[in-house]
Amino acid sequence: MSQNNNIAPLLASLVVTVGLLGGGAWWFFRSQGGNVDQMIPLPVPGDTSLTGGSGSSTPRVATFSQVKAVPSGLFNYGGSTTWAPIRLETESLIAGAWPEFRLRYTDPTTGTPGSGSGIRMLLSGQLAFAQSSRPLNDKELQEAQSRGFRLVAIPVAIDGIAFAVHPSLQIPGLAVSQLVDIYTGKITNWSQVGGPNLGITPYSRRREDGGTVEYFIDEVLGKQNLGANVQMARDTTDGIRKVASNPGGIYYASAPEIVGQCTVNYLPLKSKSGAWIPPYQPPFVPANQCPGQRNQLNQAAFQSGEYPITRRLFVIVKQNGQTDQQAGEAYANLLLTDQGQAAIAKAGYVPLR
């Protein structure tokens, strides 16, 4: 009987203590501006499980040398040709900071390099990670799952698609809907869009050649097929050369590959507000002043989204708990440092941060 009498006060004391601790915790989080119903764990640097691979929650790091968990070894990577200027600008800097983190760009054994081929090589185990100028598609995500791992796409830069035309073509610009009609064969003469009575020759690379074409067909054309009037270019160098020799030509590519070229002009696109937004930073530098001066990318319009056709560039990481995952996440984290973002800007692309 006396034992039961002792238990009751102890239980009451325990209830009061728990209540005080709970109330104290509630008061602390409220005073810090938090909501106890919405608490989530903080992400660990390099762990994309909480961000879906976005990289947006990764803490700011200043330099390559400060990045954690960079593995040693030789790692093959490959993919998007859009990434070529970024590779050129960053590889030597990464090697200087992390000499044991050795990177080797690898072309596919068949076909042309591009986002799609890079992701296929990653899925088949030929690459440690891949570079892409488009998001992952459902087929790729499902194939990864069937192989026992996940793929995540970590964005590291902003890019856009620019359109090159012959320097003699005089039009203020094009709306995205007009571009769609040109590349699906509904508009065939420049007079239909305010230009001269001149046939339009649209150029494109093949869909299987890279992520830029895939993105253009899927996101801009709404998955409509390219029109029968579209002529194929081998690569962007070939496409620019064709437009420069054809007054009716038009070609599209990643904006940094177009803006700054001396032999073509680049069309402004109509924004949602109705304004003409050029892919270059005004004022326009005419061809007779190039290459002494070159047009620069309109970074503000790309970063704000005012330029109507923008996209992100991704590092594609294989989440399999092995060294390849560590290499891919380390590479993305290197590019997301202040030093990496500055190098991306120097390469002509728009930093994500």
Buried (B, 14 or more C-beta within 10 A) or exposed (E): EEEEEEEEEEEEEEEEEEEEEEEEEEEEBEEEEEEEEEEEEEBBBBBBEEBEBBBEBBEEBEEBEEBEEBBEEEBBBBBBBBBBBBBEBBBEBBBEBBEEBEBEBBEBEEEBBBBBBBBBBBBEEBBBBBBBBBBBEEEBBEBBEEBEBBBBBBBBBBBBBBBBBBBEBEBEBBBBEBBBBBBBBBBBBBEBBEBEEBEBBBBBBEBEBBBBBBBBBBBBBEEBEBBEBBBEBEBBEBBBBBBBEBBBBBBBBBBBBBBBBBBBBBBBBBBEEEEEBBBBBEEEBEBEEBEEEEBBBBBEBBBEEBBBBBBBBBBBBBBBEEEBBBBBBBBBBBBBBBBBBEBBBEBBBBBBB
